Amino acid sequence: MSTTFTVDFFCTLDGYGMAEGWPGYWGKEGPELVEDRVRTFAQDQVLVFGATTFRESRQFVVEYDEPYYESLNELPKIVFSSTLEEPLGWQNSTVLREDAVTAIERLKRTTDVPMRSHGSISLNRALLAAGLVDRLEVMMFPAISGRAGGAALFHDGAEFDLELIESTVLDGRTHKLVYVPHLHDEVPEGVGPRRRNAG
């Protein structure tokens, strides 16, 4: 028995997951993007959160109205936290107080239900570095956050070679890129520019 773990990341061209002063989706939400989210969260899966993203998400589904929020409410959820207490304030949620890398490694071996994590920067950076992420789904919005940017998943993290398995343009502007990440080890022989022969 085994399953897959997907990291789902929204970002700008310069790799930031949020930007101060910008609206949600950087103001680029469109019907194809929304439909993609509806399809994504209609699938049987367990959602995995760090504590900060969990707190934000449970508030979003109350304050805002997106057509996939009902699916978020219904799906089983795991949150890694040493501070959150029951009741968690979001249905179908369970808190785990153990190390996330250890727990996800075990869960991947002992369940066949796929797992997905959206946001949760420090959690997913650790899972990526541990080689536990099977799919990296990047939704790249047509914006550059620059100085306003924050929540950069890849900055100062581990190095990866990425195998592109899906590429879609939504609403004519937002790129959905799905990769299989491989921890970068060393550069193979014979790649890169060739030096001129001396002499």
NUDREN-701818 format. One record per residue (C-alpha): x, y, z. Coordinates in steps of 0.1 Angstrom, whole numbers, plus 5000, padded with zeros to 4 digits. Last residue first. Example, Ala and Ser with C-alpha at 12.3 -4.5 7.8 and 13.67 -1.06 7.14 Angstrom:
# NUDREN-701818
513749895071
512349555078
END
This chain:
# NUDREN-701818
545652624709
542952554734
539852364722
536752574728
534852484759
531552314754
528352474769
526352264793
526151884797
528851624790
529151464824
526151484846
525651784870
525351654906
522651574931
519551774925
516551634943
514051514917
510651684914
507951544892
506351854876
502951994868
502852344854
499652544853
500252874835
497953164839
497353394809
494853264782
492153184808
494252884819
497352774800
498252414806
501552224810
501751864822
504551614829
507551844833
510451664850
512151904875
515751894887
515752024922
517852224947
516852264984
515452584998
516752945000
513853064977
511652774966
508452834986
508453214985
505853325010
506353695003
506253954975
505754334978
509354404967
508854234934
505454074930
505754004893
502453914877
501053674851
500153394876
502053074878
500052774892
502752524902
501852164907
504751964922
504151594922
505851314942
506951514972
508651304999
512251384989
513251515023
513951865009
510451874993
508851775026
510852045045
509852315019
506252185021
506052245059
507852585058
505552715030
502152585040
500452685008
498452394993
499152045004
497751734987
497551364998
496451064978
494550794995
496350454994
497550455030
500450295050
503550385030
502750745023
501450785058
504850675073
506850925052
504251195059
504551135097
508351145098
508551455077
505751625097
507351565131
504551465155
501751685168
499051575143
495751765144
492751615126
490151805106
486851675091
485052005100
486952325106
487052495140
489852285154
487952155185
490552055196
493752255202
496252415179
499652485194
501952195185
500752185149
500651965118
497251985103
495451695086
492251735066
489551505053
487551655024
484151795031
485052155039
487552185010
484852044987
482452314999
485152564991
485352464955
482752714942
484453004959
482553224984
484653415010
484353475047
483653125060
485952935036
488653195041
488653155079
489352775078
492052855052
493953115072
494052895103
495152595083
497752805064
499352905097
499152555113
500752365084
498352185063
497651855045
494551785025
493551415022
492351304988
489351184967
489051424938
486551714937
489351944950
491251944917
488151954895
486752264913
490252424913
490552374875
487052514870
488152834890
491252874868
489152824836
486553084848
489253354856
491153484886
493953734876
493553994904
496753874920
494953544927
493653724958
494154104958
497554274958
498654514986
501254275001
502153994977
501553624981
503153294969
506253454955
508253284927
509253574904
506653484878
503953494905
502953204926
500252954935
501652624949
500152274951
502452014967
501351664958
501951354979
501351014963
500250684978
501350344991
500050005000
END
